[in-house]
């Protein structure tokens, strides 16, 4: 589907496979890559043939975060605060986090800074045994700038988030699993197969209901319980009126497995 210098993508069986493809730069995110990935995500989210997305990287790194060469060049010309990386990254992270369709990060190696944040924006995180995690911000005398300060406390609690951010420790895949930063640990050679299995399960599911559920989970933290119950009622009505909702009821009556189409 897409085969550009910095990004590869293909769709098979309702699964969109997206691969960061800058191995010489450890899949670091320069502005062109951020923009291309953002545009691709919007395209795939609007494509009815796509039911789930998987994001991974080429080589030994998942993603090394911001492209330091681009950063240094901006600083050299006096444009560090205005060259647009942060705004472009924020738009991408918001897009990935708010996708209607389930997303899986298949973390094949080191995930640093905004690379770790890419994984945090996904719904599911599978890590290879060789994966490593590092916030990277305070090590460069910066505060987080691509969502880590929002995601980490919610995923692993405030103290563990502070440990990862303040001390800038390099966490193994085992430690990431132990604290809940990732949900599954795989042998390196089994990572893509495990991601494919999970993606296939999700792709065969009621993806319209998944979209409603994702929205409820995203917005629920800002609501009171009565407000959330109202939102659940509205979402449930939409699901009940969907083709998948009707199919689920027919299948239950006919005592068979449902066939969902994502609408």
C-alpha positions, 0 to 999 in steps of 0.5 A, spaced: 500 500 500 505 504 502 512 504 500 516 510 502 523 511 504 521 512 511 514 508 512 512 502 509 504 499 510 500 494 507 493 491 509 491 484 509 485 481 512 483 487 515 489 488 518 494 494 517 501 493 518 505 500 519 513 499 519 517 505 521 523 504 516 529 509 518 533 503 521 540 507 520 536 513 524 533 507 529 527 509 526 527 516 529 521 521 528 523 527 523 518 532 521 517 528 514 516 522 518 511 524 523 507 528 517 507 521 513 505 517 519 499 522 521 496 522 514 497 514 513 493 513 520 487 518 518 487 514 511 487 507 514 482 510 520 477 512 514 478 505 510 472 501 511 476 495 509 481 496 515 479 493 522 485 494 526 492 497 526 499 494 528 505 499 528 512 496 529 519 498 526 525 496 522 531 493 525 533 493 532 529 499 534 522 500 535 523 508 535 528 512 538 524 518 539 525 525 536 531 526 530 536 529 534 540 531 527 534 535 525 533 538 532 541 540 532 540 543 525 534 547 527 538 549 533 544 551 529 539 556 525 536 559 531 529 555 530 529 550 535 523 553 538 519 554 532 521 549 527 515 545 528 517 538 531 513 538 537 506 541 534 507 536 529 508 530 534 502 532 538 498 532 532 500 525 530 499 523 538 492 525 538 490 522 532 493 515 534 490 515 541 483 517 538 483 512 532 476 509 532 480 502 530 484 498 535 491 499 535 497 495 537 504 497 538 509 491 536 515 493 540 521 490 536 527 494 540 528 500 544 523 505 544 525 512 547 522 518 548 517 520 543 518 513 540 515 510 547 510 515 547 508 512 540 507 505 543 503 508 549 498 511 544 496 504 542 491 500 545 495 494 546 503 493 547 506 487 545 514 487 547 519 483 544 524 480 549 529 485 547 525 491 547 527 496 552 524 503 554 527 509 556 523 516 557 529 520 555 527 527 556 530 529 563 537 526 560 536 531 555 534 536 560 527 537 557 520 535 560 516 530 556 513 533 550 509 527 546 504 525 552 508 521 557 506 525 562 499 523 561 499 516 559 504 514 564 501 515 571 495 512 568 498 506 566 503 505 571 502 509 577 505 516 579 511 513 583 513 509 577 512 514 572 516 519 576 522 513 576 522 512 569 521 520 567 526 523 573 531 518 573 531 516 566 532 509 567 533 504 561 527 499 563 527 492 560 521 488 557 520 484 563 520 490 568 515 494 563 511 488 563 511 487 571 509 494 572 504 494 566 507 499 561 506 493 556 501 487 556 505 482 553 512 479 552 514 475 546 520 472 544 523 476 539 522 471 533 515 470 535 513 478 536 510 479 529 506 472 530 503 474 536 501 481 534 498 478 528 494 473 532 491 479 537 490 483 531 486 477 527 482 476 534 480 484 534 479 484 526 474 479 527 470 482 532 465 488 533 469 493 531 464 498 531 462 497 538 470 497 539 470 504 537 464 506 541 468 503 547 474 506 546 471 513 546 467 511 553 474 509 556 478 516 553 472 521 555 470 517 562 475 520 566 473 527 565 465 525 567 462 523 573 459 516 574 452 519 572 455 522 566 458 516 564 452 512 565 448 517 560 454 516 555 454 509 556 446 509 554 447 513 548 453 508 545 449 502 547 443 505 543 448 506 537 451 499 538 444 496 538 442 499 531 448 497 528 449 491 523 453 488 528 448 489 533 443 485 529 447 480 527 449 478 534 442 478 536 441 473 530 447 469 532 445 468 539 438 466 537 440 461 532 446 458 537 452 460 532 458 464 532 456 471 529 460 474 523 461 481 524 462 486 519 464 492 523 458 496 522 
